[in-house]
Amino acid sequence: MRNRLKIARVSMDLTQQQLADKVGVTRQTISLIEKGTYNPTLKLCLQICYVLNKTLDDLFWVDEEDFEREKN
Amino acid sequence: MKKIRDERLILRNLNNIRIAFIVQTIGIIAILGYDLVTKGMEGMTSNPLWIVFLITAVVLGYLSMNISVEHETGEKSPKRGLWISISVLIAITLGVGILVALSDGFGMLDGVIFGGIIFVCGIVPIFYIYHLRKKQNEELEDE
């Protein structure tokens, strides 16, 4: 699923490793979330939002049409 | 070794365990199959792996009940299900018990033992399912 995690992370001047350390996951997981390959749980999404000072909508919201397009 | 906290790796680890379980089960079945061919039924059941295989199958069966109960659609009364299951089990137990007792070479006592074994083996999963359904109903009421 596409998201705006990379933009938010870069704007906070954080590397993937730093963000991963802050939320307690591996760098690969952050990388896969940014690429949209891995769908994180709501718990991890919230942890990321807290660290980056963003809301779930800011980072992960996708319009229904985009969602359907990505699903197919 | 550090404890894995990454949810993605926990999931992948579970998947690896599943693959290992499949390989292990295939191995056990192959060994038991070899025993069956070379030593016959007696030889196969005397292998300790047979017990391991049976216990694993029983545990897996019980764990699957957990999932099938949650998969049930519509509100089912746990008590009604319990009484229906017990009635069916009693009918089966009596049927098997009487048939065994009437068979050549078997006596009344054999019928009681056979029926008793079937009853005990049947009543445990019935009560387990009842417990699971009751728990699920309570959780639904909480919502």
Backbone of each chain as ProteinMPNN parsed JSONL, in Angstrom:
{"seq_chain_A": "MRNRLKIARVSMDLTQQQLADKVGVTRQTISLIEKGTYNPTLKLCLQICYVLNKTLDDLFWVDEEDFEREKN", "coords_chain_A": {"N_chain_A": [[0.834, -1.199, 0.0], [0.55, 2.19, -0.925], [2.165, 5.014, 0.611], [2.918, 7.99, 2.616], [5.204, 7.927, 4.068], [8.008, 8.069, 3.639], [8.477, 10.721, 2.814], [7.675, 12.13, 5.093], [9.491, 11.158, 6.964], [11.968, 11.982, 5.919], [11.586, 14.709, 6.029], [11.701, 15.099, 8.716], [14.291, 14.72, 9.101], [15.369, 12.184, 9.554], [17.009, 9.011, 9.442], [16.347, 5.811, 7.881], [17.21, 3.843, 9.627], [17.37, 5.23, 12.065], [14.656, 5.87, 12.53], [13.653, 3.282, 12.629], [14.927, 2.327, 14.932], [13.721, 3.955, 16.832], [11.037, 3.121, 16.802], [11.3, 0.482, 17.327], [11.717, -1.589, 15.433], [13.165, -3.394, 12.591], [15.487, -1.992, 10.165], [14.909, -2.861, 7.623], [12.191, -3.37, 7.708], [11.062, -0.807, 7.885], [11.92, 0.135, 5.435], [10.521, -1.584, 3.69], [7.909, -0.843, 4.299], [7.883, 1.763, 3.381], [8.234, 1.306, 0.668], [5.86, 0.173, 0.16], [5.48, -2.48, 0.176], [5.15, -3.997, 2.472], [2.49, -4.332, 4.728], [1.963, -2.606, 7.573], [0.942, -3.292, 11.03], [-1.826, -1.746, 12.782], [-0.931, -0.893, 15.217], [1.85, -0.541, 14.851], [1.756, 1.422, 12.891], [0.673, 3.542, 14.36], [2.731, 3.937, 16.231], [4.763, 4.816, 14.529], [3.569, 7.18, 13.629], [3.491, 8.663, 16.027], [6.219, 9.076, 16.493], [6.932, 10.579, 14.24], [5.363, 12.734, 14.526], [2.862, 12.975, 13.234], [-0.456, 12.445, 11.82], [-2.492, 9.477, 11.4], [-3.919, 9.735, 9.051], [-2.348, 11.625, 7.667], [-0.093, 10.118, 7.001], [-0.881, 7.541, 6.075], [-3.354, 7.509, 4.756], [-5.387, 6.619, 1.958], [-7.219, 7.37, -0.971], [-10.428, 5.956, -1.851], [-10.666, 5.127, -4.526], [-7.999, 4.936, -5.351], [-7.198, 2.986, -3.612], [-8.728, 0.753, -4.43], [-7.672, 0.476, -6.961], [-5.038, -0.217, -6.401], [-5.448, -2.579, -5.117], [-6.352, -4.301, -7.083]], "CA_chain_A": [[0.0, 0.0, 0.0], [1.371, 3.408, -1.014], [2.015, 5.902, 1.774], [3.794, 9.167, 2.578], [6.145, 7.761, 5.183], [9.365, 8.496, 3.293], [8.513, 12.198, 2.807], [7.601, 12.585, 6.485], [10.735, 10.783, 7.63], [13.037, 12.851, 5.427], [11.34, 16.078, 6.526], [12.119, 15.114, 10.129], [15.732, 14.489, 9.071], [15.668, 10.89, 10.178], [17.327, 7.927, 8.505], [15.489, 4.63, 8.105], [17.717, 3.154, 10.819], [16.977, 5.989, 13.266], [13.221, 5.671, 12.732], [13.472, 1.884, 13.027], [15.338, 2.21, 16.342], [12.745, 4.644, 17.685], [9.795, 2.352, 16.923], [11.621, -0.884, 17.751], [11.696, -2.605, 14.369], [14.42, -3.381, 11.826], [15.513, -1.011, 9.075], [14.266, -3.472, 6.449], [10.734, -3.222, 7.832], [10.746, 0.574, 7.497], [12.14, 0.215, 3.993], [9.417, -2.28, 3.009], [6.684, -0.043, 4.463], [8.019, 2.91, 2.462], [8.036, 0.825, -0.7], [4.47, -0.278, 0.046], [5.473, -3.948, 0.05], [4.681, -4.593, 3.717], [1.419, -3.605, 5.406], [2.179, -2.697, 9.027], [-0.264, -3.345, 11.861], [-2.258, -0.43, 13.243], [-0.066, -0.551, 16.352], [3.109, -0.004, 14.329], [1.415, 2.682, 12.214], [0.541, 4.574, 15.397], [4.068, 4.212, 16.778], [5.469, 5.635, 13.538], [2.936, 8.505, 13.654], [3.925, 9.369, 17.241], [7.617, 9.491, 16.319], [7.045, 11.591, 13.184], [4.438, 13.832, 14.833], [1.86, 13.065, 12.159], [-1.637, 11.609, 12.081], [-2.601, 8.311, 10.505], [-4.36, 10.267, 7.762], [-1.201, 12.265, 7.007], [0.881, 9.148, 6.483], [-1.347, 6.293, 5.457], [-4.657, 7.547, 4.101], [-5.459, 6.584, 0.497], [-8.604, 7.476, -1.443], [-11.015, 4.652, -2.166], [-10.349, 4.732, -5.911], [-6.587, 4.491, -5.376], [-7.143, 1.721, -2.859], [-9.262, -0.299, -5.308], [-6.735, 0.303, -8.076], [-3.86, -0.932, -5.9], [-5.857, -3.932, -4.714], [-6.501, -5.162, -8.267]], "C_chain_A": [[0.878, 1.263, 0.0], [1.144, 4.297, 0.208], [3.013, 7.057, 1.657], [4.847, 9.127, 3.676], [7.525, 8.331, 4.861], [9.489, 10.022, 3.363], [8.542, 12.718, 4.249], [8.905, 12.31, 7.22], [11.867, 11.723, 7.223], [12.85, 14.276, 5.96], [11.716, 16.211, 7.997], [13.623, 14.882, 10.257], [16.136, 13.199, 9.796], [16.072, 9.893, 9.106], [16.38, 6.766, 8.806], [15.899, 3.927, 9.4], [17.283, 3.879, 12.095], [15.487, 5.798, 13.571], [12.95, 4.249, 13.232], [13.821, 1.703, 14.506], [14.289, 2.829, 17.27], [11.453, 3.836, 17.86], [10.034, 0.877, 17.26], [11.417, -1.944, 16.689], [13.03, -2.572, 13.631], [14.307, -2.375, 10.679], [14.783, -1.548, 7.835], [12.745, -3.283, 6.491], [10.31, -1.823, 7.422], [10.861, 0.723, 5.98], [10.973, -0.415, 3.23], [8.102, -1.509, 3.144], [6.727, 1.129, 3.481], [7.772, 2.501, 1.014], [6.601, 0.378, -0.929], [4.37, -1.782, -0.084], [4.91, -4.616, 1.296], [3.607, -3.71, 4.339], [1.599, -3.715, 6.921], [0.859, -2.817, 9.788], [-0.606, -1.925, 12.296], [-1.355, 0.056, 14.38], [1.236, 0.089, 15.865], [2.875, 1.324, 13.606], [1.354, 3.817, 13.241], [1.903, 4.943, 15.974], [4.857, 5.121, 15.839], [4.909, 7.063, 13.564], [3.403, 9.308, 14.868], [5.343, 9.916, 17.073], [7.718, 10.649, 15.323], [6.104, 12.783, 13.393], [3.399, 14.059, 13.737], [0.64, 12.24, 12.567], [-1.623, 10.433, 11.116], [-3.001, 8.765, 9.104], [-3.182, 10.844, 6.977], [-0.316, 11.23, 6.312], [0.265, 8.035, 5.64], [-2.666, 6.381, 4.698], [-4.53, 7.476, 2.576], [-6.933, 6.666, 0.098], [-9.101, 6.117, -1.914], [-10.653, 4.183, -3.581], [-8.912, 4.215, -6.022], [-6.446, 3.131, -4.699], [-7.595, 0.557, -3.741], [-8.282, -0.603, -6.435], [-5.524, -0.517, -7.616], [-4.175, -2.377, -5.561], [-5.902, -4.862, -5.926], [-5.184, -5.347, -9.027]], "O_chain_A": [[1.808, 1.396, 0.796], [0.048, 4.321, 0.768], [3.833, 7.104, 0.74], [5.315, 10.163, 4.148], [8.141, 8.993, 5.697], [10.464, 10.553, 3.893], [9.317, 13.613, 4.587], [9.368, 13.136, 8.007], [12.626, 12.201, 8.066], [13.817, 14.959, 6.297], [12.015, 17.307, 8.469], [14.167, 14.851, 11.361], [17.115, 13.157, 10.541], [15.546, 9.92, 7.994], [15.708, 6.74, 9.837], [15.051, 3.475, 10.17], [16.884, 3.25, 13.075], [15.104, 5.591, 14.722], [12.135, 4.035, 14.13], [13.11, 1.018, 15.241], [14.005, 2.303, 18.346], [10.844, 3.858, 18.93], [9.085, 0.118, 17.455], [10.998, -3.063, 16.989], [13.926, -1.812, 13.998], [13.217, -1.967, 10.279], [14.134, -0.801, 7.103], [12.101, -3.068, 5.464], [9.326, -1.653, 6.703], [10.02, 1.346, 5.332], [10.492, 0.148, 2.246], [7.278, -1.513, 2.23], [5.729, 1.444, 2.833], [7.18, 3.249, 0.235], [6.169, 0.221, -2.071], [3.309, -2.312, -0.414], [4.273, -5.666, 1.211], [3.781, -2.498, 4.465], [1.411, -4.789, 7.492], [-0.205, -2.488, 9.263], [0.218, -1.016, 12.192], [-1.055, 1.245, 14.493], [1.672, 1.115, 16.386], [3.694, 2.239, 13.695], [1.903, 4.899, 13.029], [2.196, 6.121, 16.181], [5.524, 6.061, 16.272], [5.665, 8.034, 13.526], [3.68, 10.502, 14.751], [5.639, 11.05, 17.451], [8.491, 11.585, 15.529], [6.045, 13.704, 12.578], [3.103, 15.195, 13.368], [0.684, 11.453, 13.512], [-0.854, 10.397, 10.155], [-2.496, 8.257, 8.103], [-3.034, 10.59, 5.782], [0.145, 11.438, 5.19], [0.824, 7.638, 4.618], [-3.059, 5.41, 4.052], [-3.702, 8.159, 1.974], [-7.792, 6.089, 0.765], [-8.325, 5.251, -2.317], [-10.372, 3.006, -3.805], [-8.64, 3.212, -6.682], [-5.695, 2.261, -5.14], [-6.942, -0.485, -3.799], [-8.081, -1.756, -6.818], [-5.045, -1.393, -8.335], [-3.338, -3.27, -5.685], [-5.548, -6.038, -5.838], [-5.149, -6.043, -10.042]]}, "seq_chain_B": "MKKIRDERLILRNLNNIRIAFIVQTIGIIAILGYDLVTKGMEGMTSNPLWIVFLITAVVLGYLSMNISVEHETGEKSPKRGLWISISVLIAITLGVGILVALSDGFGMLDGVIFGGIIFVCGIVPIFYIYHLRKKQNEELEDE", "coords_chain_B": {"N_chain_B": [[20.998, -14.452, 22.203], [18.979, -11.955, 20.72], [15.633, -10.98, 21.626], [13.015, -11.218, 19.28], [11.37, -8.376, 18.175], [10.263, -7.113, 16.097], [7.353, -6.907, 14.236], [7.012, -7.844, 11.614], [9.078, -9.67, 11.308], [8.397, -11.463, 13.28], [6.092, -12.557, 12.206], [7.203, -13.701, 9.931], [8.832, -15.545, 11.112], [6.95, -17.243, 12.273], [5.853, -18.262, 9.974], [8.058, -19.658, 9.028], [8.242, -21.596, 10.997], [5.924, -22.965, 10.436], [6.552, -24.07, 7.946], [8.642, -25.736, 8.74], [7.206, -27.46, 10.351], [5.567, -28.71, 8.483], [7.484, -30.074, 6.973], [8.515, -31.747, 8.945], [6.262, -33.273, 9.573], [5.837, -34.579, 7.135], [8.149, -36.115, 7.128], [7.733, -37.76, 9.385], [5.446, -39.152, 8.547], [6.534, -40.48, 6.36], [8.427, -42.171, 7.602], [6.72, -43.698, 9.216], [5.176, -44.831, 7.209], [7.099, -46.388, 5.916], [7.663, -48.215, 7.968], [5.174, -49.422, 8.081], [5.055, -50.755, 5.662], [7.313, -52.459, 5.804], [7.237, -53.691, 8.364], [4.622, -54.102, 8.969], [1.272, -53.379, 10.334], [1.391, -53.616, 13.139], [4.096, -53.195, 13.664], [4.314, -50.564, 12.871], [2.636, -49.137, 14.66], [3.962, -49.632, 17.008], [6.108, -48.022, 16.961], [7.52, -45.179, 18.527], [7.135, -42.771, 17.246], [4.628, -42.871, 16.207], [2.91, -42.313, 18.338], [3.668, -39.674, 18.781], [2.794, -38.58, 16.381], [0.015, -39.044, 16.574], [-0.651, -37.534, 18.891], [0.038, -34.965, 18.028], [-1.807, -34.685, 15.948], [-4.203, -34.719, 17.378], [-3.921, -32.455, 19.042], [-3.76, -30.481, 17.071], [-6.284, -30.759, 15.962], [-7.916, -29.946, 18.14], [-7.064, -27.276, 18.367], [-7.927, -26.324, 15.946], [-10.632, -26.282, 16.342], [-11.04, -23.99, 17.766], [-10.821, -22.077, 15.771], [-12.831, -22.823, 13.974], [-15.142, -22.422, 15.481], [-15.215, -19.663, 15.732], [-15.651, -19.091, 13.154], [-18.206, -19.763, 12.664], [-21.407, -18.811, 11.506], [-24.154, -16.673, 12.388], [-26.222, -16.634, 15.321], [-25.687, -19.068, 17.6], [-27.134, -21.118, 20.015], [-25.25, -22.028, 22.724], [-25.945, -23.878, 24.715], [-28.063, -25.347, 23.581], [-26.782, -26.562, 21.424], [-25.004, -28.104, 22.876], [-26.67, -29.964, 24.2], [-27.854, -31.254, 22.022], [-25.601, -32.42, 20.842], [-24.738, -34.098, 22.926], [-26.928, -35.844, 23.079], [-26.825, -37.088, 20.556], [-24.318, -38.291, 20.801], [-24.782, -40.069, 22.938], [-26.634, -41.758, 21.709], [-25.033, -42.861, 19.671], [-23.065, -44.093, 21.245], [-24.604, -45.998, 22.688], [-25.558, -47.518, 20.531], [-23.142, -48.545, 19.371], [-22.127, -49.885, 21.607], [-24.133, -51.836, 22.096], [-24.054, -53.26, 19.667], [-21.417, -54.266, 19.742], [-21.557, -55.851, 22.044], [-23.312, -57.782, 21.18], [-21.884, -59.044, 19.225], [-20.017, -61.875, 17.908], [-17.778, -63.535, 20.081], [-17.418, -61.406, 21.747], [-18.328, -59.949, 24.872], [-20.788, -58.728, 27.261], [-19.387, -56.99, 28.9], [-17.344, -56.098, 27.197], [-18.823, -54.591, 25.407], [-19.677, -52.52, 27.088], [-17.205, -51.384, 27.746], [-16.219, -50.573, 25.174], [-18.271, -48.788, 24.417], [-18.03, -46.982, 26.518], [-15.466, -45.916, 26.087], [-15.839, -44.611, 23.631], [-17.747, -42.764, 24.451], [-16.357, -41.2, 26.366], [-14.271, -40.186, 24.747], [-15.785, -38.694, 23.016], [-17.186, -36.855, 24.578], [-15.394, -35.025, 25.603], [-14.389, -33.231, 23.447], [-16.924, -32.175, 22.867], [-17.671, -30.738, 25.166], [-15.591, -28.935, 25.142], [-16.069, -27.472, 22.793], [-18.501, -26.388, 23.566], [-17.659, -24.757, 25.659], [-16.045, -22.964, 24.194], [-17.965, -21.783, 22.487], [-19.603, -20.574, 24.371], [-17.868, -18.753, 25.515], [-17.377, -17.152, 23.307], [-19.942, -16.116, 22.841], [-20.247, -14.61, 25.16], [-18.293, -12.704, 24.741], [-19.374, -11.419, 22.519], [-21.641, -10.324, 23.653], [-20.527, -8.43, 25.272], [-19.867, -6.409, 23.54]], "CA_chain_B": [[20.194, -14.032, 21.061], [17.994, -10.929, 21.097], [14.231, -11.357, 21.368], [12.509, -10.519, 18.09], [10.257, -7.481, 18.475], [9.719, -6.632, 14.825], [6.159, -7.704, 13.9], [7.189, -8.503, 10.309], [9.943, -10.832, 11.505], [7.635, -12.434, 14.074], [5.22, -13.247, 11.241], [8.016, -14.544, 9.057], [9.286, -16.649, 11.946], [5.817, -18.17, 12.372], [5.757, -18.927, 8.673], [9.161, -20.629, 8.971], [7.873, -22.718, 11.868], [4.9, -23.721, 9.707], [7.242, -24.865, 6.925], [9.364, -26.791, 9.451], [6.188, -28.415, 10.811], [5.145, -29.498, 7.315], [8.593, -30.986, 6.637], [8.583, -32.742, 10.015], [5.118, -34.181, 9.427], [6.1, -35.443, 5.975], [9.182, -37.065, 7.579], [7.106, -38.747, 10.282], [4.573, -40.009, 7.73], [7.402, -41.341, 5.537], [8.993, -43.219, 8.474], [5.627, -44.601, 9.593], [4.818, -45.563, 5.989], [8.147, -47.402, 5.718], [7.401, -49.226, 9.0], [3.939, -50.138, 7.707], [5.367, -51.657, 4.541], [8.305, -53.49, 6.152], [6.927, -54.458, 9.584], [3.173, -54.257, 9.127], [0.549, -52.429, 11.198], [1.915, -53.739, 14.513], [5.415, -52.552, 13.683], [4.151, -49.109, 12.755], [2.058, -48.557, 15.883], [4.883, -49.77, 18.146], [7.099, -46.938, 16.832], [7.125, -44.005, 19.341], [6.711, -41.664, 16.36], [3.181, -43.03, 16.022], [2.292, -41.572, 19.454], [3.924, -38.252, 18.497], [1.91, -38.227, 15.272], [-1.368, -39.001, 17.074], [-0.813, -36.388, 19.815], [0.053, -33.75, 17.204], [-3.078, -34.603, 15.218], [-5.259, -34.372, 18.345], [-3.72, -31.047, 19.43], [-4.132, -29.66, 15.909], [-7.746, -30.836, 15.872], [-8.491, -29.076, 19.173], [-6.766, -25.876, 18.031], [-8.775, -25.952, 14.801], [-11.985, -25.998, 16.852], [-10.971, -22.572, 18.125], [-11.033, -21.275, 14.572], [-14.127, -23.136, 13.363], [-16.202, -21.807, 16.286], [-15.272, -18.24, 15.374], [-16.074, -19.002, 11.758], [-19.648, -20.042, 12.6], [-22.218, -17.606, 11.304], [-25.444, -16.726, 13.073], [-26.133, -16.868, 16.758], [-26.053, -20.431, 17.97], [-27.209, -21.243, 21.463], [-24.282, -23.048, 23.131], [-26.616, -24.928, 25.517], [-28.839, -26.195, 22.677], [-25.772, -27.353, 20.71], [-24.437, -29.071, 23.822], [-27.634, -31.054, 24.44], [-27.995, -32.033, 20.777], [-24.379, -33.232, 20.679], [-24.722, -35.167, 23.937], [-27.946, -36.838, 22.702], [-26.286, -37.865, 19.424], [-23.216, -39.11, 21.317], [-25.359, -41.169, 23.718], [-27.219, -42.691, 20.739], [-23.914, -43.59, 19.021], [-22.448, -44.931, 22.276], [-25.484, -47.144, 22.937], [-25.566, -48.329, 19.306], [-21.876, -49.284, 19.261], [-22.05, -50.777, 22.772], [-25.034, -52.982, 21.896], [-23.536, -54.063, 18.542], [-20.217, -54.989, 20.198], [-21.978, -56.868, 23.012], [-23.996, -58.864, 20.466], [-20.97, -59.683, 18.263], [-19.411, -63.142, 18.353], [-16.477, -63.393, 20.743], [-17.422, -60.255, 22.672], [-19.369, -60.054, 25.892], [-21.445, -57.514, 27.749], [-18.352, -56.094, 29.437], [-16.67, -55.471, 26.055], [-19.745, -53.558, 24.902], [-19.631, -51.376, 28.023], [-15.884, -50.745, 27.608], [-16.184, -49.893, 23.872], [-19.188, -47.645, 24.51], [-17.445, -46.02, 27.478], [-14.331, -45.231, 25.439], [-16.402, -43.679, 22.642], [-18.424, -41.685, 25.189], [-15.343, -40.301, 26.958], [-13.574, -39.498, 23.654], [-16.695, -37.746, 22.386], [-17.702, -35.834, 25.498], [-14.367, -33.982, 25.828], [-14.507, -32.146, 22.456], [-18.247, -31.533, 22.937], [-17.61, -29.718, 26.223], [-14.632, -27.9, 24.717], [-16.8, -26.628, 21.834], [-19.488, -25.647, 24.364], [-16.895, -23.707, 26.364], [-15.62, -21.954, 23.204], [-19.146, -21.042, 22.032], [-20.063, -19.75, 25.496], [-16.903, -17.647, 25.626], [-17.582, -16.255, 22.175], [-21.209, -15.412, 23.083], [-20.008, -13.599, 26.206], [-17.53, -11.612, 24.114], [-20.295, -10.677, 21.656], [-22.531, -9.545, 24.525], [-19.753, -7.295, 25.806], [-19.684, -5.333, 22.545]], "C_chain_B": [[19.128, -13.036, 21.497], [16.574, -11.4, 20.771], [13.713, -10.542, 20.184], [11.304, -9.667, 18.474], [9.567, -6.984, 17.196], [8.551, -7.522, 14.383], [6.302, -8.461, 12.575], [8.026, -9.77, 10.467], [9.253, -11.899, 12.348], [6.74, -13.26, 13.145], [6.019, -14.201, 10.361], [8.516, -15.776, 9.82], [8.188, -17.705, 12.094], [5.654, -18.966, 11.08], [6.849, -19.99, 8.524], [8.835, -21.859, 9.808], [6.846, -23.601, 11.165], [5.558, -24.624, 8.656], [7.968, -26.042, 7.588], [8.387, -27.877, 9.912], [5.737, -29.318, 9.661], [6.214, -30.538, 6.972], [8.65, -32.12, 7.66], [7.461, -33.771, 9.874], [5.323, -35.132, 8.255], [7.12, -36.522, 6.355], [8.575, -38.168, 8.437], [6.231, -39.715, 9.482], [5.411, -40.974, 6.886], [7.953, -42.486, 6.384], [7.909, -44.237, 8.849], [5.19, -45.45, 8.395], [5.81, -46.682, 5.722], [7.942, -48.552, 6.706], [6.193, -50.077, 8.63], [4.224, -51.163, 6.622], [6.275, -52.799, 5.001], [7.896, -54.344, 7.356], [5.434, -54.669, 9.815], [2.592, -53.252, 10.111], [1.11, -52.415, 12.618], [3.233, -52.99, 14.654], [5.304, -51.044, 13.635], [3.656, -48.51, 14.067], [2.983, -48.704, 17.09], [5.989, -48.714, 18.091], [6.638, -45.727, 17.656], [6.659, -42.817, 18.492], [5.205, -41.69, 16.119], [2.424, -42.227, 17.088], [2.442, -40.067, 19.202], [2.953, -37.76, 17.426], [0.465, -38.081, 15.753], [-1.595, -37.777, 17.963], [-0.864, -35.078, 19.02], [-1.279, -33.57, 16.481], [-4.201, -34.177, 16.151], [-5.146, -32.892, 18.745], [-4.152, -30.115, 18.299], [-5.651, -29.619, 15.742], [-8.405, -29.908, 16.88], [-8.263, -27.597, 18.854], [-7.637, -25.407, 16.86], [-10.196, -25.631, 15.246], [-12.109, -24.525, 17.216], [-11.33, -21.673, 16.953], [-12.424, -21.536, 14.0], [-15.275, -22.522, 14.159], [-16.345, -20.33, 15.915], [-15.785, -18.043, 13.951], [-17.576, -19.237, 11.603], [-20.421, -18.754, 12.415], [-23.56, -17.78, 12.012], [-25.261, -17.057, 14.538], [-26.598, -18.287, 17.065], [-26.086, -20.492, 19.488], [-26.253, -22.346, 21.897], [-24.94, -24.208, 23.862], [-27.353, -25.905, 24.605], [-27.891, -27.139, 21.922], [-25.221, -28.455, 21.595], [-25.381, -30.254, 23.996], [-27.835, -31.903, 23.187], [-26.798, -32.976, 20.623], [-24.36, -34.388, 21.673], [-25.744, -36.258, 23.57], [-27.43, -37.731, 21.574], [-25.198, -38.814, 19.917], [-23.755, -40.305, 22.104], [-25.955, -42.228, 22.772], [-26.12, -43.53, 20.081], [-23.296, -44.572, 20.011], [-23.284, -46.192, 22.518], [-25.473, -48.085, 21.741], [-24.317, -49.193, 19.22], [-21.771, -50.3, 20.386], [-22.896, -52.024, 22.563], [-24.506, -53.892, 20.78], [-22.319, -54.884, 18.959], [-20.626, -56.127, 21.123], [-22.629, -58.064, 22.307], [-23.083, -59.617, 19.495], [-20.395, -60.977, 18.845], [-18.06, -62.87, 19.001], [-16.393, -62.216, 21.687], [-18.577, -60.404, 23.658], [-19.96, -58.702, 26.239], [-20.408, -56.475, 28.19], [-17.624, -55.349, 28.31], [-17.513, -54.328, 25.489], [-19.69, -52.309, 25.766], [-18.307, -50.626, 27.87], [-15.806, -49.949, 26.3], [-17.037, -48.621, 23.915], [-18.617, -46.557, 25.407], [-16.325, -45.225, 26.848], [-14.861, -44.192, 24.449], [-17.044, -42.485, 23.35], [-17.406, -40.674, 25.734], [-14.639, -39.495, 25.855], [-14.472, -38.444, 23.001], [-17.079, -36.59, 23.276], [-16.683, -34.685, 25.689], [-14.448, -32.879, 24.758], [-15.852, -31.435, 22.493], [-18.236, -30.429, 23.998], [-16.657, -28.587, 25.861], [-15.311, -26.918, 23.757], [-17.823, -25.77, 22.588], [-18.81, -24.466, 25.071], [-16.505, -22.577, 25.404], [-16.806, -21.103, 22.75], [-19.639, -20.097, 23.115], [-19.169, -18.511, 25.619], [-17.133, -16.627, 24.51], [-18.872, -15.449, 22.343], [-21.036, -14.305, 24.121], [-19.265, -12.398, 25.63], [-18.428, -10.759, 23.229], [-21.237, -9.806, 22.48], [-21.835, -8.31, 25.069], [-19.727, -6.109, 24.859], [-20.76, -4.259, 22.623]], "O_chain_B": [[18.456, -13.236, 22.509], [16.34, -12.108, 19.791], [13.943, -9.335, 20.097], [10.331, -10.175, 19.033], [8.435, -6.501, 17.23], [8.718, -8.725, 14.18], [5.786, -9.569, 12.423], [7.741, -10.801, 9.857], [9.489, -13.093, 12.163], [6.641, -14.48, 13.273], [5.603, -15.325, 10.079], [8.613, -16.877, 9.276], [8.457, -18.905, 12.047], [5.362, -20.162, 11.091], [6.617, -21.069, 7.977], [9.101, -22.994, 9.413], [6.886, -24.827, 11.279], [5.177, -25.783, 8.492], [7.933, -27.171, 7.1], [8.703, -29.066, 9.867], [5.55, -30.523, 9.835], [5.914, -31.704, 6.718], [8.81, -33.288, 7.306], [7.676, -34.973, 10.032], [5.031, -36.324, 8.347], [6.986, -37.682, 5.967], [8.86, -39.35, 8.248], [6.261, -40.927, 9.699], [5.047, -42.137, 6.717], [7.952, -43.638, 5.948], [8.127, -45.448, 8.813], [4.874, -46.631, 8.541], [5.422, -47.789, 5.349], [8.034, -49.722, 6.332], [6.185, -51.291, 8.835], [3.713, -52.283, 6.65], [6.054, -53.957, 4.647], [8.155, -55.547, 7.391], [5.041, -55.348, 10.764], [3.297, -52.397, 10.647], [1.283, -51.357, 13.223], [3.457, -52.257, 15.617], [6.083, -50.328, 14.264], [4.185, -47.502, 14.535], [2.823, -47.996, 18.084], [6.723, -48.532, 19.062], [5.498, -45.287, 17.513], [5.893, -41.971, 18.954], [4.588, -40.657, 15.86], [1.436, -41.555, 16.792], [1.502, -39.292, 19.377], [2.37, -36.682, 17.539], [-0.225, -37.127, 15.393], [-2.593, -37.07, 17.818], [-1.686, -34.203, 19.292], [-1.815, -32.465, 16.405], [-5.054, -33.373, 15.775], [-6.143, -32.172, 18.783], [-4.816, -29.103, 18.525], [-6.225, -28.578, 15.423], [-9.332, -29.172, 16.543], [-9.153, -26.768, 19.045], [-8.031, -24.243, 16.795], [-10.885, -24.822, 14.624], [-13.148, -23.9, 17.001], [-12.028, -20.669, 17.096], [-13.119, -20.606, 13.59], [-16.286, -22.137, 13.572], [-17.457, -19.814, 15.798], [-16.284, -16.976, 13.593], [-18.153, -18.952, 10.553], [-20.147, -17.744, 13.063], [-24.033, -18.9, 12.207], [-24.276, -17.677, 14.938], [-27.748, -18.651, 16.82], [-25.189, -19.987, 20.164], [-26.419, -23.493, 21.483], [-24.567, -25.366, 23.676], [-27.295, -27.119, 24.802], [-28.15, -28.335, 21.796], [-24.998, -29.58, 21.15], [-24.955, -31.408, 23.946], [-27.971, -33.123, 23.275], [-26.952, -34.158, 20.318], [-24.013, -35.515, 21.32], [-25.469, -37.448, 23.727], [-27.571, -38.953, 21.616], [-25.145, -39.979, 19.521], [-23.255, -41.421, 21.964], [-25.806, -43.429, 22.997], [-26.251, -44.747, 19.948], [-23.034, -45.728, 19.676], [-22.756, -47.303, 22.55], [-25.388, -49.302, 21.905], [-24.399, -50.406, 19.024], [-21.374, -51.443, 20.159], [-22.44, -53.138, 22.818], [-24.504, -55.116, 20.909], [-22.193, -56.05, 18.585], [-20.11, -57.239, 21.008], [-22.52, -59.202, 22.762], [-23.442, -60.685, 18.998], [-20.297, -61.159, 20.059], [-17.287, -62.051, 18.504], [-15.381, -62.047, 22.367], [-19.647, -60.912, 23.323], [-19.676, -57.685, 25.606], [-20.522, -55.282, 27.908], [-17.324, -54.161, 28.422], [-17.004, -53.262, 25.142], [-19.66, -51.187, 25.259], [-18.279, -49.395, 27.864], [-15.382, -48.794, 26.301], [-16.602, -47.542, 23.514], [-18.707, -45.368, 25.1], [-16.228, -44.013, 27.039], [-14.403, -43.049, 24.424], [-16.908, -41.344, 22.91], [-17.569, -39.463, 25.584], [-14.432, -38.29, 25.993], [-13.988, -37.43, 22.496], [-17.279, -35.472, 22.801], [-17.063, -33.534, 25.906], [-14.565, -31.705, 25.109], [-15.936, -30.244, 22.192], [-18.728, -29.325, 23.761], [-16.88, -27.431, 26.223], [-15.158, -25.703, 23.881], [-17.994, -24.587, 22.294], [-19.316, -23.344, 25.077], [-16.615, -21.398, 25.738], [-16.7, -19.882, 22.636], [-20.042, -18.968, 22.834], [-19.644, -17.39, 25.799], [-17.092, -15.417, 24.731], [-18.91, -14.257, 22.036], [-21.594, -13.215, 23.989], [-19.547, -11.248, 25.965], [-18.282, -9.538, 23.178], [-21.592, -8.699, 22.074], [-22.463, -7.277, 25.299], [-19.586, -4.961, 25.282], [-20.732, -3.3, 21.851]]}, "name": "protein", "num_of_chains": 2, "seq": "MRNRLKIARVSMDLTQQQLADKVGVTRQTISLIEKGTYNPTLKLCLQICYVLNKTLDDLFWVDEEDFEREKNMKKIRDERLILRNLNNIRIAFIVQTIGIIAILGYDLVTKGMEGMTSNPLWIVFLITAVVLGYLSMNISVEHETGEKSPKRGLWISISVLIAITLGVGILVALSDGFGMLDGVIFGGIIFVCGIVPIFYIYHLRKKQNEELEDE"}
